[in-house]
Amino acid sequence: MDFEWGDGLRGEEKDVMTIVEGAKTARKVRLGLAFMGIMVIAVNLRVAFVSVGPLLTEISSDQGWSNSTAGLLTGLPIIAFAVFSPVAPGLAFRVGLDRALWISLLLLMIGILARSAPGDGAIWAGTALLGMAIAFLNVLLPSLVKREVPTRVSQVTGL
């Protein structure tokens, strides 16, 4: 004999409802965290890429660079995009999407730190690493969006 609760649900039905509600809550939390992570990555890509522009005159005068050398510094990330973007899917295939994203974020962090370090070659090495990391992340981030937020790919990608 099944015992009926006041809402008309039997005990085992209440247990199933509790599990379903818990799964829905966990899914919402996961989507929220994934969205925040995607936004943090996206912001860091933009900041790392555009931050040298406003300081270029000061950097080139401190380093004694010509205009063409300063222009090469701003063009280095674009060259890295062209060279390393085709490599990103292979990296994700070999190590998995999550690890490839973490490797790319690590490269981004190292690039930012290297570009800020003193020394003649540090700004060049850091900028090249930044370009590589951003190239990887530009290719891999849409895959993360598609996996984590499959019903809102265009809205999240458009942000």
C-alpha positions as CSV (number, residue, x, y, z in Angstrom):
1,M,0.0,0.0,0.0
2,D,1.4,3.4,-1.0
3,F,1.1,6.3,1.3
4,E,-0.2,9.5,-0.3
5,W,1.3,12.8,0.7
6,G,-1.0,15.9,1.0
7,D,0.0,17.1,-2.5
8,G,-1.1,13.8,-4.1
9,L,2.5,12.5,-4.7
10,R,3.6,9.2,-3.3
11,G,6.9,9.0,-1.4
12,E,9.0,7.7,-4.2
13,E,7.5,10.3,-6.6
14,K,8.6,13.0,-4.1
15,D,12.2,11.5,-4.1
16,V,12.3,11.7,-7.9
17,M,11.0,15.2,-7.9
18,T,13.7,16.2,-5.4
19,I,16.4,14.6,-7.6
20,V,15.0,16.4,-10.7
21,E,14.9,19.7,-9.0
22,G,18.5,19.3,-7.7
23,A,19.7,18.4,-11.2
24,K,18.0,21.5,-12.6
25,T,19.7,23.7,-10.0
26,A,23.1,22.1,-10.7
27,R,22.6,22.7,-14.4
28,K,21.8,26.4,-13.8
29,V,24.9,26.8,-11.6
30,R,27.1,25.0,-14.2
31,L,25.7,27.3,-17.0
32,G,26.3,30.4,-14.9
33,L,29.8,29.4,-14.1
34,A,30.5,28.5,-17.7
35,F,29.1,31.8,-18.9
36,M,31.3,33.7,-16.3
37,G,34.4,31.8,-17.4
38,I,33.7,32.5,-21.1
39,M,33.3,36.2,-20.3
40,V,36.5,36.3,-18.2
41,I,38.5,34.7,-21.1
42,A,36.9,37.0,-23.7
43,V,37.8,40.1,-21.6
44,N,41.4,39.0,-21.1
45,L,41.8,38.4,-24.9
46,R,40.8,41.9,-25.7
47,V,42.8,43.6,-23.0
48,A,46.0,41.8,-23.8
49,F,45.6,42.5,-27.5
50,V,44.8,46.3,-27.3
51,S,46.8,47.4,-24.3
52,V,50.1,48.2,-26.1
53,G,48.5,50.6,-28.6
54,P,48.1,53.6,-26.2
55,L,51.6,53.1,-24.9
56,L,53.3,52.5,-28.2
57,T,54.8,56.0,-28.5
58,E,56.3,55.8,-25.0
59,I,57.6,52.3,-25.5
60,S,59.2,53.1,-28.9
61,S,60.9,56.2,-27.5
62,D,62.1,54.3,-24.4
63,Q,63.5,51.5,-26.6
64,G,64.8,53.9,-29.3
65,W,62.7,52.2,-32.0
66,S,61.8,53.5,-35.4
67,N,58.2,53.7,-36.5
68,S,58.5,50.6,-38.5
69,T,59.9,48.6,-35.5
70,A,57.0,49.9,-33.4
71,G,54.6,48.9,-36.1
72,L,56.1,45.4,-36.2
73,L,55.4,45.1,-32.5
74,T,51.7,45.8,-33.1
75,G,51.6,43.5,-36.1
76,L,53.2,40.6,-34.3
77,P,50.0,39.3,-32.7
78,I,48.3,39.3,-36.2
79,I,51.2,37.3,-37.6
80,A,50.8,34.9,-34.7
81,F,47.1,34.6,-35.4
82,A,47.8,33.5,-39.0
83,V,50.5,31.0,-38.0
84,F,49.0,29.5,-34.9
85,S,45.2,29.5,-35.5
86,P,45.4,26.4,-37.7
87,V,47.4,24.6,-35.0
88,A,44.7,25.0,-32.3
89,P,42.3,22.2,-33.4
90,G,45.2,19.8,-33.4
91,L,46.1,20.8,-29.9
92,A,42.5,20.3,-28.7
93,F,42.3,17.0,-30.4
94,R,45.5,15.7,-28.8
95,V,45.0,17.0,-25.2
96,G,41.3,17.7,-25.1
97,L,39.4,21.0,-25.3
98,D,39.6,21.8,-21.6
99,R,43.4,21.2,-21.3
100,A,44.0,23.1,-24.6
101,L,42.1,26.1,-23.1
102,W,44.1,25.9,-19.9
103,I,47.3,25.7,-21.8
104,S,46.3,28.7,-23.9
105,L,45.4,30.7,-20.7
106,L,48.7,29.8,-19.2
107,L,50.5,31.0,-22.4
108,L,48.4,34.2,-22.2
109,M,49.5,34.8,-18.6
110,I,53.2,34.1,-19.4
111,G,53.0,36.4,-22.4
112,I,51.5,39.2,-20.3
113,L,54.2,38.8,-17.6
114,A,57.0,38.5,-20.2
115,R,55.8,41.6,-22.1
116,S,55.9,43.5,-18.8
117,A,59.4,42.2,-17.8
118,P,62.5,44.3,-18.2
119,G,64.9,43.4,-21.0
120,D,65.2,44.0,-24.7
121,G,63.7,40.7,-25.9
122,A,61.0,40.3,-23.3
123,I,58.5,42.6,-25.0
124,W,58.9,40.7,-28.3
125,A,58.7,37.2,-26.7
126,G,55.7,38.2,-24.6
127,T,53.9,39.7,-27.5
128,A,54.6,36.6,-29.6
129,L,53.2,34.4,-26.8
130,L,50.2,36.6,-26.4
131,G,49.5,36.3,-30.1
132,M,49.8,32.5,-29.9
133,A,47.5,32.3,-26.9
134,I,44.9,34.6,-28.4
135,A,45.0,32.7,-31.7
136,F,44.4,29.4,-29.8
137,L,41.6,30.9,-27.6
138,N,39.9,32.6,-30.6
139,V,39.6,29.2,-32.3
140,L,38.8,27.1,-29.2
141,L,36.5,29.4,-27.3
142,P,33.5,28.9,-29.7
143,S,33.8,25.1,-29.2
144,L,33.5,25.7,-25.4
145,V,30.5,27.9,-26.0
146,K,28.8,25.3,-28.2
147,R,29.5,22.6,-25.6
148,E,28.5,24.5,-22.5
149,V,25.7,26.8,-23.8
150,P,24.3,24.9,-26.8
151,T,21.0,26.7,-26.8
152,R,22.4,30.2,-26.8
153,V,25.5,29.9,-29.0
154,S,24.8,33.0,-31.1
155,Q,23.9,35.2,-28.1
156,V,27.0,34.2,-26.0
157,T,29.4,34.4,-29.0
158,G,28.0,37.8,-29.9
159,L,28.9,39.3,-26.5
